[in-house]
Amino acid sequence: MDKAKNPNPKDVERLRQFAARTPGLQSVAATVLSIQQQLIKKICHGASRGFIFAEVDVLKKQFEHSAAPPLERLLIDHMLTARLRLLHAENLYNCLVVNQPVPLKVAEYWDNLLSTTQARFLRAVEALARVRRLARNTPALQINIANAGGQQVNAQGDVKGQKSNG
């Protein structure tokens, strides 16, 4: 299906159903990985390409991508893609604008592009931080049950069903 310009709709539907019922099949992750690989190939060559790939892998581990809930995984992927776009914009800006005479309009264009990619990266970081902070501050779930004779039993845990200290 990858090579077909217009794949058979029945094949697409079968693949969709297979992916939906197969845990661990991460077609979205494959797409994100493909986008990130394309960006890395565009940004650099040779050994520096290997270092950028390694940086993405290290950042994924540091942000605990594999253990993160689905929403956080999406945000981590988005943040890493925005980081690669920022690196690309920084590289282009340095190559075209730094230490050489450039018409004002050209300099403004590249400065705006760089500012936009920086803002996107920062928004991605802030979104991940906000979601993680909200997940960390979920209130504990407490259930009070009154037994016969007036004795009360308290059961407490977090929303995910794990017991809390309290």
Steps between C-alpha positions, in 0.01 A plus 500: 500500500792737563600493135149537358397857433134412553482180706191284493250641758424144618871445574514828690194402704646154579825661614303747712307220670815295554681797655202582723483150648875441527645644823851629460466573130582865495432633155491857635838444660633369169375813323656726763826307476493537122446876528782529753734294280422719199576813703827356628607403148422853385683666791834324491727240343760250608593464865287794613193313372586214735537742790159657431336155481671413830379827657140417406539152651653641821227763535232234452654300784538807722135590449404134561322475166444123514339513847297817440122499455379541139438876522846562643660282229330715235627816669853363536503408130370844410761670718783297345376579148478869590855476637624359169322777309662755730844348435432519127389865522803588715730333248343679203506833684869460583590399145308781331508795738793485742828671401395607153318795350134420448218720372271616781195315361693172487631548855148578625359189331757269659472672837121455492536135400742440786273680749199298385679166537630603844146590608364168374767308687432691822124441467565127455719493812241697698218270388691192615587664832139607553361151429757338728430749778125439470550123505718527810243712683197278446302485820492179698180302481345431840199281568329501841275204581290487815463149642216382720544636851637834379861391437649676198749343258718724282665383178740738328705488180578705195277515196703224332407263781832496685505545876631829631664577831230662700 
